Amino acid sequence: MLRWHSFDTPVGRTYAAAGQRGLCRLTWHVPDAATFEDELALLFPGHEIAHDPQACPEVERQIDEYFAGRRRCFAVTLDLSQLSDFERVVLQATARVPYGSTLTYSDLARAIGRPGAARAVGNALRRNPLPLLVPCHRIVRADGTLGGYGGPHGTPEKRRLLELEAEDASNSG
């Protein structure tokens, strides 16, 4: 059983879904609840899906704190079981990139012991089912440009998240 709910954030209407193993999907890149449910059905075939306004209150609270500048890391159980082993390794390493900092795709590939796999790292990040909580926005190109970011607003959205973190880091230190 996957239970989901939605809430407003500075990046738009955000949808969160959790199962027994933890939070399995977070997105603000869908236009409506029906599209989100369709996406869940594709990602998790055979699972019952139910809207439940009480499904993920801790996720909502922590995301609100993040955007208010009061949270730098998330304490939520994440379920990455629907991903390949390689994708899980990439996302677990990405989750360790500190708030307010960035790594290149190549740096991340080296960090997971796959120095020639920068492009594969980018492809794994494109499949990130838990953006923000697994901060793929902190991974940039070797030349310092931002690179891609999923969703309807792409790179400007990535820039906005990085600027929010940089501003918060400079205000507190």
N, C-alpha and C positions, 0 to 999 in steps of 0.2 A: 504494500500500500504506500503510495506517495501522496503526501498531503502538501498543499501549497497555499500561499496567500500572496497578496501584492500590497505595496505601500509606496508612498511618494518619497523621492529623494531628489537632491539637486541635479542628478543626471536624468531624471524622468521616472515614470512609473516603473517600479522594480518588482520583479516576480521571483519568489524563492520557493523551492520544493525540497522536501526532506523525506527520507525513508527511515527504516530501522537503523541503517548504518551511519546516518548523518545527513547533512545538507548535500544534495546531489546536483542542484541546478540553481543558478542565480543569473538573472539577466534583466536588463532594461532595454534590450534590443529587439523586443517584439511589440507589435502595435496594440495587442489586446489580449484578454484572458483566453479567448478561444484559440488564438494562435499559440499561446504558451502551452495550453493543454495538448494541442496537436503535436507540438515539439516534444513534450514529455512522452507522449504515446510512441513517437518514433524512436526516441533515445532509450526508453525503458519498455520494450514490448512485453505484454503480458502482465504489467503491473496495473492494479487498480489506481485510479487517480481521482482525488477528491479535493475540492476547494474547502479550506478550513481557515477562517480568520485567526485562529489561535495556533497555527502550524509552526511558525518560526519567529516568535516574539524576540528571542535573544539575538537573532540575526538582524532584525530590524533595529533593535536598540543599538547594537554595536556599529552598524552602518551609519545611523544618525550621529553617534559619537565621533566616528571617523570624519564625517563632513563638517562637524562642529569643531574639529581640531582637538578633540579630547581622547582620541584613540589612534595608536600607531600600529597596533597589530591586533589580529582577531583571535578570539578564543572560542572557536566553533568546531565541532567535529565535522570533518569533510569526508564525503564518500566519493572517491575517484574510481570505484570499481568498474565502471563502464568503459574505462580507457584502456589502451594497450599498456604493457609494462613500460615501454619507452616513454609514452606520454605521461604516465604516472611519475616516473623518475624526473622528467623535465619539470613537471608542475610542483613536485615536492621541493626541488632545488629552487624554483622560482619563489615559492612561499617563504624561503629563507632570505631573500633579498631585503635588506633593511629599508625601512620607511625613509623616504627622502633621498634615496640613492638609486643608481641605475647600474646595470651590467649590460654588456653587449651580448648579442646572440652567440658570438664566438666564445666570450668569457663563460657563458652558461654551458655551452657545449664542452668546454675544457673542464668545468667544474663537475660535470657528470661523467667524465672519463671518455668523452667522445669528441676529441678536438676537431675532427673534420665534419662535424654534424650540425653546423650552424643553421643551415637551411632546414634540416629535419627538426631542429629545436623550434624554429619559427613556425613550422607546420603544426607541431604539437601545441604551441601556444595559441594558435588560431582555433584550436579545438577546446580551449580552456572552458569548462562548464561553470566555473566559479570566479568570474572576473572580480576584481577588487579584493576578494578574500585570498585568491592566488594572484598576486599583483603583477600580471603580465605587462601592465603598462610601464613597469620599471625596466623592461628589456628594450634596448635601443640598438640601432645599427652601429657598426664599427666606426663609421665616419662621424658619429655623434648625432645624426639625424634620427628622428623618432621611429621610423619604420611604420609598419601597419598596426592597426588596432581594429578589432571587430566592431560591428554595429553600424548603425546608420550615419553616425557622425565621425567615425574613424579617428584619424590623427588629431583633429582639434580636441576631441574628447580625451585622448591620451595626454595631450599637452596640458589640458585643464587639470587632470589628476596629478600630474607631475608638478605643476605650478602650485597646486594646493599644498602638496607635501613639502615642497621647497620653502614656501612661505611660512608654513607652520614650524618647520625645523629652524628657520632663521629667527622666528619670533620667540622660540623657547630656549635658544642656546646662545 
